[in-house]
């Protein structure tokens, strides 16, 4: 570096801030300037092809450790832990830039106090809970459990789908998200 021109590639997370590589090099007296290039038509086509490619992976049924909820997913369902009566799960589909999450909200504490937390109470929160624009909302039934299916569109154009069920002891929120029309 001290005897000539050098090209060094560094991950973006290491560049910014007072303790980032750019500032540390400037503090040492180096001249640092960004390398900028124009995107070619070939690169544009490859980017579009990559972003619009969907790799199908057969879905396999996975079940929560309680055995109460099972879903078909392209990857394993991981328990992320609990917080204040809510159990969180996730299943990434990294190949397609998609994800599935599940939250199980216990309503049992409400029932033991004589105040039932109803599904109608939860529906009042949809406009705050669901980001972007709600495209559709319809009632659904899965076995003996009633719920709602919601499709929403984010500001970046991606879609998300929620299925929310009310069971006797918990509300289950299933969420699928991914790039562009994936969840649609």
Secondary structure, DSSP 4 states (H G I P E B T S, - for coil): -TTS-------GGGTSSTTSHHHHHHHTT--------PPPHHHHHHHHHHHT-------EEEE-TTSS-EEEESS--EEEEEETTEEEEEEEEGGGTEEEEEEEEE-HHHHHTT----HHHHHTTHHHHS-SEEEEEEEEEETTEEEEEEEEE-TTS-EEEEEEEE-SSEEEEEEEE-STTTT-
